[in-house]
Amino acid sequence: MGSMGQPNAGGRVGIQQRKNSWQDGVLGTNCPILPGTNYTYRFQVKDQIGSYYYYPSTAMQRAAGGFGGLRINSRLLIPVPYPDPEDDYTVLIGDWYTKSHHILRKYLDVGRSLGRPDGVLINGKNAKGDGSDEPLFTMKPGKVYKYRICNVGMKNSLNFRIQGHPLKLVEMEGSHTVQNTYDSLDVHVGQCFSLLITANQDPNKDYFMVASTRFTKSVLVGKGVIRYTTAKNPAPPSPELPEAPVGWAWSLNQFRSFRWNLTASAARPNPQGSYHYGKINITRTIKLANSAGRVQGKLRYAINGVSHVDPYTPLKLAEYYMVADKVFSYDVIKDEPPAELEKSITVQTNVINQTFRNFVEIIFENREKSLQSWHLDGYSFFAVA
C-alpha cells in the first residue's frame, strides 16, 4: 500500500525473477506504487530456498523501515541436510538513523555522505540490559533452533554473535553450505545467513544476541535478549559482551571459509554439486567497478563511471511499446571500467544488454576505501572468489 506520501516500490533481496522482471519491485523495470493506491506482487519462487527480506526500493525509504523477512522452505519431498529445528526465527539487524529518509536524501544532494548512524537495532529494538527487557526470542533447553539473520541496514557491515552460543552456518545466498561453526559472523548489507543454535547453556539466565558495526572508528552496538522457557526468575544477561573481531583480514578469511554443500539438495532433488558450473564456457566477462564523486554539487555513486538515473518511462514499458531508442541507450558502459575511473562521473540511464541463456562472468571491483555491498536485483548468486 502506497501510504508514505510519495511513490514507492517493494524490492526483495536475492529473490529470483523467473523469465521476466515485471514483479521485481524496483524502478526501471516496474512502475512505482502511487500514494493512496496499492499493488500486489505475484511471482513464483522456483528453484530456490533460503532466507531473504523485502524493503522499499525507492527514494531511500528503507531508512524509514517497511522491511521484513521472507522464508522459502524446501519442498517436503526434498531432504534438508539437518533435522527440523524446534522453531524458526527471523532476526533483522541494521544501522539506524534518527534523521528521516527525506533528510538523508538531502544530505546526498548537497554533497554530504550519510555519515555515522545513530545506533544499531535488532528487530527494531535495542535492549537496555538492566533486567527489564522482554526477550526477543525464547528457547527450550536442549532444543535446536534456526535463526535467519539479515542485515537490512543502510551502509554498515555488522558482526553478529550470541553470548555462550556457537553459530552453525547451514545456508546463505539461497544455497546449503558446509556446516562450519563460528563464534561470530560478519553480515554485510543485504546479506542473509541461516544458522542453527543449540540451547545448551544455563537455562536460569538470559543471554544477549549482539550486532555491532564493523570497519568504523567508533563501534555502535545493538542488543537483544534470548530467554530459556524454563526460567522463572532468570538472571539478566552478563554485561560482558563477547568481543567482536577487528580488521579487514578477519572478515575476508571468514568469507573464504564459506563453501557449498555439494552433496545436499536445495530446491531440487539432485545435489547442488551435480551442476558443474566450472565446465560451462564463459561467453562474456563484465567487470563492474564502483566509484563516488560529486556531480553539480551532489554526491553520486557510479558503476564504470556512470551514475544511473531512471527515465520518466520505465525501461520495460519503453521496450514493450518499441520506443526504447527514444528513452535510453544500451551499453553506455564498457565491459571494462575506464582506467581513470575517479576523474569524472556521468549521470545517465545505464542499461547493459545481454543475450538470453548466455553464461556471463561478473567481476566486482571496489577501488574505494570503504566496503561496498553489491546486489543483482532479480537474481541470486554465490560469490566464488
Buried (B, 14 or more C-beta within 10 A) or exposed (E): EBEBEEBBBBBBBBBBBBEEBBBBBBBBBBEBBEEEEEBEBEBEBEEBBBBBBBBBBBBBBBBBBBBEBBBBEBEEEBEBBBEEBEBBBBBBBBBBBEBEBBEBBEBBEEBEEBEBBEBBBBBEBBBEBEEEBEBBBBBBBEBBBBBBBBBBBBBBBBBBBBBBBBBBBBBBBBBBBBBEEBBBBBBBBBBBBBBBBBBBBEBEBBBBBBBBBBBBEEEBBBBBBBBBEEBEEBEBBBEEBBEBBEEEEBBEEBEEEBEBBEEBBBBBEEBBEEEEEEEEEEEEEBBBBBBBBEBEEBBBBBBBBBBBBBBEBBBBBBBEEEEBEEBBEEEBBEBBBBEEBBEEBBBBBBBBEEEEEEEEEBEBBBEEEEBBBBBEBBEBBBEEE
